[in-house]
Amino acid sequence: MELFVNDGEMALSTVIATPLKAREIRPICDGNAVIDMERYEVG
């Protein structure tokens, strides 16, 4: 996962291991957030 803040001014990259059967990801935040997600197959 890559998280970009303030139009890319700061970024965070990490790996989140999810179960192979997972069908969705639900982001949660306190307050307001604008989220744009893209999914890519790996392997």
PDB file of N, H, CA, C and O in Angstrom:
ATOM      1  N   MET A   1       0.844  -1.149   0.000  1.00  0.00           N
ATOM      2  CA  MET A   1       0.000   0.000   0.000  1.00  0.00           C
ATOM      3  C   MET A   1       0.895   1.218   0.000  1.00  0.00           C
ATOM      4  O   MET A   1       1.914   1.251   0.690  1.00  0.00           O
ATOM      5  N   GLU A   2       0.515   2.222  -0.775  1.00  0.00           N
ATOM      6  H   GLU A   2      -0.313   2.196  -1.336  1.00  0.00           H
ATOM      7  CA  GLU A   2       1.201   3.501  -0.748  1.00  0.00           C
ATOM      8  C   GLU A   2       0.188   4.572  -0.376  1.00  0.00           C
ATOM      9  O   GLU A   2      -0.900   4.641  -0.949  1.00  0.00           O
ATOM     10  N   LEU A   3       0.549   5.393   0.573  1.00  0.00           N
ATOM     11  H   LEU A   3       1.432   5.337   1.039  1.00  0.00           H
ATOM     12  CA  LEU A   3      -0.313   6.467   1.048  1.00  0.00           C
ATOM     13  C   LEU A   3       0.370   7.789   0.721  1.00  0.00           C
ATOM     14  O   LEU A   3       1.498   8.034   1.150  1.00  0.00           O
ATOM     15  N   PHE A   4      -0.317   8.641  -0.042  1.00  0.00           N
ATOM     16  H   PHE A   4      -1.233   8.441  -0.390  1.00  0.00           H
ATOM     17  CA  PHE A   4       0.219   9.946  -0.407  1.00  0.00           C
ATOM     18  C   PHE A   4      -0.609  11.028   0.284  1.00  0.00           C
ATOM     19  O   PHE A   4      -1.839  10.975   0.280  1.00  0.00           O
ATOM     20  N   VAL A   5       0.073  12.010   0.876  1.00  0.00           N
ATOM     21  H   VAL A   5       1.072  12.053   0.878  1.00  0.00           H
ATOM     22  CA  VAL A   5      -0.590  13.073   1.621  1.00  0.00           C
ATOM     23  C   VAL A   5      -0.212  14.424   1.018  1.00  0.00           C
ATOM     24  O   VAL A   5       0.912  14.616   0.555  1.00  0.00           O
ATOM     25  N   ASN A   6      -1.168  15.362   1.029  1.00  0.00           N
ATOM     26  H   ASN A   6      -2.081  15.206   1.404  1.00  0.00           H
ATOM     27  CA  ASN A   6      -0.931  16.731   0.543  1.00  0.00           C
ATOM     28  C   ASN A   6      -0.380  16.737  -0.874  1.00  0.00           C
ATOM     29  O   ASN A   6       0.689  17.291  -1.130  1.00  0.00           O
ATOM     30  N   ASP A   7      -1.113  16.119  -1.791  1.00  0.00           N
ATOM     31  H   ASP A   7      -1.981  15.669  -1.583  1.00  0.00           H
ATOM     32  CA  ASP A   7      -0.722  16.066  -3.208  1.00  0.00           C
ATOM     33  C   ASP A   7       0.663  15.459  -3.413  1.00  0.00           C
ATOM     34  O   ASP A   7       1.416  15.912  -4.275  1.00  0.00           O
ATOM     35  N   GLY A   8       1.001  14.443  -2.631  1.00  0.00           N
ATOM     36  H   GLY A   8       0.390  14.076  -1.931  1.00  0.00           H
ATOM     37  CA  GLY A   8       2.269  13.745  -2.792  1.00  0.00           C
ATOM     38  C   GLY A   8       3.432  14.378  -2.051  1.00  0.00           C
ATOM     39  O   GLY A   8       4.572  13.940  -2.209  1.00  0.00           O
ATOM     40  N   GLU A   9       3.171  15.399  -1.247  1.00  0.00           N
ATOM     41  H   GLU A   9       2.245  15.755  -1.119  1.00  0.00           H
ATOM     42  CA  GLU A   9       4.238  16.051  -0.488  1.00  0.00           C
ATOM     43  C   GLU A   9       4.926  15.063   0.450  1.00  0.00           C
ATOM     44  O   GLU A   9       6.136  15.133   0.668  1.00  0.00           O
ATOM     45  N   MET A  10       4.128  14.135   1.005  1.00  0.00           N
ATOM     46  H   MET A  10       3.146  14.079   0.828  1.00  0.00           H
ATOM     47  CA  MET A  10       4.671  13.078   1.855  1.00  0.00           C
ATOM     48  C   MET A  10       4.066  11.749   1.401  1.00  0.00           C
ATOM     49  O   MET A  10       2.948  11.711   0.888  1.00  0.00           O
ATOM     50  N   ALA A  11       4.809  10.668   1.594  1.00  0.00           N
ATOM     51  H   ALA A  11       5.717  10.699   2.011  1.00  0.00           H
ATOM     52  CA  ALA A  11       4.327   9.348   1.180  1.00  0.00           C
ATOM     53  C   ALA A  11       4.759   8.287   2.183  1.00  0.00           C
ATOM     54  O   ALA A  11       5.767   8.426   2.876  1.00  0.00           O
ATOM     55  N   LEU A  12       3.960   7.216   2.237  1.00  0.00           N
ATOM     56  H   LEU A  12       3.142   7.102   1.674  1.00  0.00           H
ATOM     57  CA  LEU A  12       4.258   6.060   3.080  1.00  0.00           C
ATOM     58  C   LEU A  12       3.992   4.818   2.251  1.00  0.00           C
ATOM     59  O   LEU A  12       2.936   4.708   1.628  1.00  0.00           O
ATOM     60  N   SER A  13       4.925   3.885   2.233  1.00  0.00           N
ATOM     61  H   SER A  13       5.783   3.974   2.740  1.00  0.00           H
ATOM     62  CA  SER A  13       4.740   2.616   1.534  1.00  0.00           C
ATOM     63  C   SER A  13       4.849   1.479   2.533  1.00  0.00           C
ATOM     64  O   SER A  13       5.727   1.490   3.397  1.00  0.00           O
ATOM     65  N   THR A  14       3.964   0.496   2.421  1.00  0.00           N
ATOM     66  H   THR A  14       3.251   0.487   1.720  1.00  0.00           H
ATOM     67  CA  THR A  14       3.977  -0.652   3.315  1.00  0.00           C
ATOM     68  C   THR A  14       3.305  -1.840   2.632  1.00  0.00           C
ATOM     69  O   THR A  14       2.654  -1.683   1.600  1.00  0.00           O
ATOM     70  N   VAL A  15       3.464  -3.005   3.204  1.00  0.00           N
ATOM     71  H   VAL A  15       3.993  -3.132   4.043  1.00  0.00           H
ATOM     72  CA  VAL A  15       2.796  -4.218   2.722  1.00  0.00           C
ATOM     73  C   VAL A  15       1.819  -4.671   3.794  1.00  0.00           C
ATOM     74  O   VAL A  15       2.171  -4.758   4.971  1.00  0.00           O
ATOM     75  N   ILE A  16       0.606  -4.955   3.385  1.00  0.00           N
ATOM     76  H   ILE A  16       0.320  -4.884   2.430  1.00  0.00           H
ATOM     77  CA  ILE A  16      -0.407  -5.471   4.301  1.00  0.00           C
ATOM     78  C   ILE A  16      -0.792  -6.863   3.813  1.00  0.00           C
ATOM     79  O   ILE A  16      -1.383  -7.007   2.743  1.00  0.00           O
ATOM     80  N   ALA A  17      -0.462  -7.873   4.586  1.00  0.00           N
ATOM     81  H   ALA A  17       0.018  -7.756   5.455  1.00  0.00           H
ATOM     82  CA  ALA A  17      -0.787  -9.247   4.212  1.00  0.00           C
ATOM     83  C   ALA A  17      -2.245  -9.529   4.574  1.00  0.00           C
ATOM     84  O   ALA A  17      -2.612  -9.513   5.749  1.00  0.00           O
ATOM     85  N   THR A  18      -3.064  -9.783   3.569  1.00  0.00           N
ATOM     86  H   THR A  18      -2.766  -9.795   2.615  1.00  0.00           H
ATOM     87  CA  THR A  18      -4.473 -10.088   3.791  1.00  0.00           C
ATOM     88  C   THR A  18      -4.730 -11.547   3.441  1.00  0.00           C
ATOM     89  O   THR A  18      -3.991 -12.128   2.645  1.00  0.00           O
ATOM     90  N   PRO A  19      -5.752 -12.142   4.012  1.00  0.00           N
ATOM     91  CA  PRO A  19      -6.087 -13.520   3.653  1.00  0.00           C
ATOM     92  C   PRO A  19      -6.406 -13.625   2.154  1.00  0.00           C
ATOM     93  O   PRO A  19      -6.975 -12.699   1.576  1.00  0.00           O
ATOM     94  N   LEU A  20      -6.047 -14.732   1.537  1.00  0.00           N
ATOM     95  H   LEU A  20      -5.585 -15.484   2.006  1.00  0.00           H
ATOM     96  CA  LEU A  20      -6.311 -14.912   0.110  1.00  0.00           C
ATOM     97  C   LEU A  20      -7.799 -14.848  -0.215  1.00  0.00           C
ATOM     98  O   LEU A  20      -8.172 -14.506  -1.337  1.00  0.00           O
ATOM     99  N   LYS A  21      -8.640 -15.171   0.744  1.00  0.00           N
ATOM    100  H   LYS A  21      -8.337 -15.449   1.655  1.00  0.00           H
ATOM    101  CA  LYS A  21     -10.085 -15.147   0.520  1.00  0.00           C
ATOM    102  C   LYS A  21     -10.693 -13.755   0.693  1.00  0.00           C
ATOM    103  O   LYS A  21     -11.888 -13.578   0.457  1.00  0.00           O
ATOM    104  N   ALA A  22      -9.900 -12.770   1.098  1.00  0.00           N
ATOM    105  H   ALA A  22      -8.930 -12.914   1.290  1.00  0.00           H
ATOM    106  CA  ALA A  22     -10.425 -11.419   1.324  1.00  0.00           C
ATOM    107  C   ALA A  22     -11.023 -10.864   0.041  1.00  0.00           C
ATOM    108  O   ALA A  22     -10.420 -10.967  -1.027  1.00  0.00           O
ATOM    109  N   ARG A  23     -12.214 -10.273   0.147  1.00  0.00           N
ATOM    110  H   ARG A  23     -12.704 -10.189   1.015  1.00  0.00           H
ATOM    111  CA  ARG A  23     -12.911  -9.739  -1.020  1.00  0.00           C
ATOM    112  C   ARG A  23     -12.900  -8.208  -1.058  1.00  0.00           C
ATOM    113  O   ARG A  23     -13.213  -7.614  -2.091  1.00  0.00           O
ATOM    114  N   GLU A  24     -12.543  -7.565   0.058  1.00  0.00           N
ATOM    115  H   GLU A  24     -12.290  -8.047   0.897  1.00  0.00           H
ATOM    116  CA  GLU A  24     -12.585  -6.111   0.095  1.00  0.00           C
ATOM    117  C   GLU A  24     -11.655  -5.563   1.178  1.00  0.00           C
ATOM    118  O   GLU A  24     -11.226  -6.286   2.077  1.00  0.00           O
ATOM    119  N   ILE A  25     -11.359  -4.273   1.067  1.00  0.00           N
ATOM    120  H   ILE A  25     -11.708  -3.687   0.337  1.00  0.00           H
ATOM    121  CA  ILE A  25     -10.592  -3.547   2.075  1.00  0.00           C
ATOM    122  C   ILE A  25     -11.446  -2.354   2.469  1.00  0.00           C
ATOM    123  O   ILE A  25     -11.978  -1.660   1.602  1.00  0.00           O
ATOM    124  N   ARG A  26     -11.582  -2.108   3.760  1.00  0.00           N
ATOM    125  H   ARG A  26     -11.150  -2.672   4.464  1.00  0.00           H
ATOM    126  CA  ARG A  26     -12.400  -1.001   4.252  1.00  0.00           C
ATOM    127  C   ARG A  26     -11.532  -0.015   5.027  1.00  0.00           C
ATOM    128  O   ARG A  26     -11.174  -0.284   6.173  1.00  0.00           O
ATOM    129  N   PRO A  27     -11.190   1.114   4.425  1.00  0.00           N
ATOM    130  CA  PRO A  27     -10.420   2.125   5.158  1.00  0.00           C
ATOM    131  C   PRO A  27     -11.303   2.817   6.196  1.00  0.00           C
ATOM    132  O   PRO A  27     -12.489   3.046   5.958  1.00  0.00           O
ATOM    133  N   ILE A  28     -10.722   3.145   7.337  1.00  0.00           N
ATOM    134  H   ILE A  28      -9.758   2.959   7.530  1.00  0.00           H
ATOM    135  CA  ILE A  28     -11.443   3.801   8.428  1.00  0.00           C
ATOM    136  C   ILE A  28     -10.609   4.996   8.889  1.00  0.00           C
ATOM    137  O   ILE A  28      -9.386   4.900   8.988  1.00  0.00           O
ATOM    138  N   CYS A  29     -11.267   6.115   9.170  1.00  0.00           N
ATOM    139  H   CYS A  29     -12.260   6.193   9.090  1.00  0.00           H
ATOM    140  CA  CYS A  29     -10.538   7.282   9.681  1.00  0.00           C
ATOM    141  C   CYS A  29     -11.423   8.063  10.644  1.00  0.00           C
ATOM    142  O   CYS A  29     -12.645   7.919  10.647  1.00  0.00           O
ATOM    143  N   ASP A  30     -10.787   8.882  11.452  1.00  0.00           N
ATOM    144  H   ASP A  30      -9.794   8.999  11.450  1.00  0.00           H
ATOM    145  CA  ASP A  30     -11.501   9.838  12.298  1.00  0.00           C
ATOM    146  C   ASP A  30     -11.569  11.138  11.509  1.00  0.00           C
ATOM    147  O   ASP A  30     -10.530  11.650  11.092  1.00  0.00           O
ATOM    148  N   GLY A  31     -12.743  11.677  11.296  1.00  0.00           N
ATOM    149  H   GLY A  31     -13.587  11.261  11.634  1.00  0.00           H
ATOM    150  CA  GLY A  31     -12.866  12.917  10.532  1.00  0.00           C
ATOM    151  C   GLY A  31     -13.177  12.627   9.073  1.00  0.00           C
ATOM    152  O   GLY A  31     -13.847  11.645   8.755  1.00  0.00           O
ATOM    153  N   ASN A  32     -12.682  13.495   8.181  1.00  0.00           N
ATOM    154  H   ASN A  32     -12.138  14.293   8.440  1.00  0.00           H
ATOM    155  CA  ASN A  32     -12.949  13.382   6.754  1.00  0.00           C
ATOM    156  C   ASN A  32     -11.711  12.916   6.003  1.00  0.00           C
ATOM    157  O   ASN A  32     -10.586  13.216   6.403  1.00  0.00           O
ATOM    158  N   ALA A  33     -11.919  12.182   4.916  1.00  0.00           N
ATOM    159  H   ALA A  33     -12.833  11.938   4.592  1.00  0.00           H
ATOM    160  CA  ALA A  33     -10.815  11.729   4.073  1.00  0.00           C
ATOM    161  C   ALA A  33     -11.294  11.600   2.637  1.00  0.00           C
ATOM    162  O   ALA A  33     -12.444  11.242   2.385  1.00  0.00           O
ATOM    163  N   VAL A  34     -10.409  11.892   1.708  1.00  0.00           N
ATOM    164  H   VAL A  34      -9.475  12.182   1.913  1.00  0.00           H
ATOM    165  CA  VAL A  34     -10.661  11.646   0.291  1.00  0.00           C
ATOM    166  C   VAL A  34      -9.787  10.458  -0.082  1.00  0.00           C
ATOM    167  O   VAL A  34      -8.566  10.509   0.072  1.00  0.00           O
ATOM    168  N   ILE A  35     -10.412   9.380  -0.578  1.00  0.00           N
ATOM    169  H   ILE A  35     -11.403   9.338  -0.704  1.00  0.00           H
ATOM    170  CA  ILE A  35      -9.688   8.141  -0.836  1.00  0.00           C
ATOM    171  C   ILE A  35      -9.858   7.735  -2.290  1.00  0.00           C
ATOM    172  O   ILE A  35     -10.973   7.707  -2.811  1.00  0.00           O
ATOM    173  N   ASP A  36      -8.743   7.421  -2.941  1.00  0.00           N
ATOM    174  H   ASP A  36      -7.837   7.443  -2.518  1.00  0.00           H
ATOM    175  CA  ASP A  36      -8.746   6.908  -4.308  1.00  0.00           C
ATOM    176  C   ASP A  36      -7.905   5.639  -4.287  1.00  0.00           C
ATOM    177  O   ASP A  36      -6.700   5.702  -4.045  1.00  0.00           O
ATOM    178  N   MET A  37      -8.522   4.491  -4.538  1.00  0.00           N
ATOM    179  H   MET A  37      -9.501   4.440  -4.735  1.00  0.00           H
ATOM    180  CA  MET A  37      -7.819   3.224  -4.433  1.00  0.00           C
ATOM    181  C   MET A  37      -7.742   2.531  -5.786  1.00  0.00           C
ATOM    182  O   MET A  37      -8.669   2.603  -6.593  1.00  0.00           O
ATOM    183  N   GLU A  38      -6.616   1.857  -6.019  1.00  0.00           N
ATOM    184  H   GLU A  38      -5.863   1.799  -5.364  1.00  0.00           H
ATOM    185  CA  GLU A  38      -6.433   1.007  -7.181  1.00  0.00           C
ATOM    186  C   GLU A  38      -5.887  -0.328  -6.709  1.00  0.00           C
ATOM    187  O   GLU A  38      -5.069  -0.377  -5.790  1.00  0.00           O
ATOM    188  N   ARG A  39      -6.329  -1.402  -7.326  1.00  0.00           N
ATOM    189  H   ARG A  39      -6.994  -1.362  -8.072  1.00  0.00           H
ATOM    190  CA  ARG A  39      -5.889  -2.743  -6.949  1.00  0.00           C
ATOM    191  C   ARG A  39      -5.105  -3.359  -8.110  1.00  0.00           C
ATOM    192  O   ARG A  39      -5.507  -3.257  -9.270  1.00  0.00           O
ATOM    193  N   TYR A  40      -3.989  -3.994  -7.782  1.00  0.00           N
ATOM    194  H   TYR A  40      -3.662  -4.076  -6.840  1.00  0.00           H
ATOM    195  CA  TYR A  40      -3.165  -4.654  -8.766  1.00  0.00           C
ATOM    196  C   TYR A  40      -2.936  -6.096  -8.349  1.00  0.00           C
ATOM    197  O   TYR A  40      -2.656  -6.362  -7.180  1.00  0.00           O
ATOM    198  N   GLU A  41      -3.049  -7.013  -9.264  1.00  0.00           N
ATOM    199  H   GLU A  41      -3.276  -6.797 -10.213  1.00  0.00           H
ATOM    200  CA  GLU A  41      -2.744  -8.419  -9.002  1.00  0.00           C
ATOM    201  C   GLU A  41      -1.223  -8.588  -8.880  1.00  0.00           C
ATOM    202  O   GLU A  41      -0.469  -8.009  -9.663  1.00  0.00           O
ATOM    203  N   VAL A  42      -0.785  -9.359  -7.923  1.00  0.00           N
ATOM    204  H   VAL A  42      -1.397  -9.828  -7.286  1.00  0.00           H
ATOM    205  CA  VAL A  42       0.634  -9.618  -7.720  1.00  0.00           C
ATOM    206  C   VAL A  42       0.880 -11.105  -7.876  1.00  0.00           C
ATOM    207  O   VAL A  42       0.131 -11.929  -7.351  1.00  0.00           O
ATOM    208  N   GLY A  43       1.921 -11.436  -8.590  1.00  0.00           N
ATOM    209  H   GLY A  43       2.530 -10.767  -9.016  1.00  0.00           H
ATOM    210  CA  GLY A  43       2.293 -12.841  -8.725  1.00  0.00           C
ATOM    211  C   GLY A  43       1.666 -13.463  -9.871  1.00  0.00           C
ATOM    212  O   GLY A  43       1.879 -14.649 -10.124  1.00  0.00           O
TER     213      GLY A  43
END
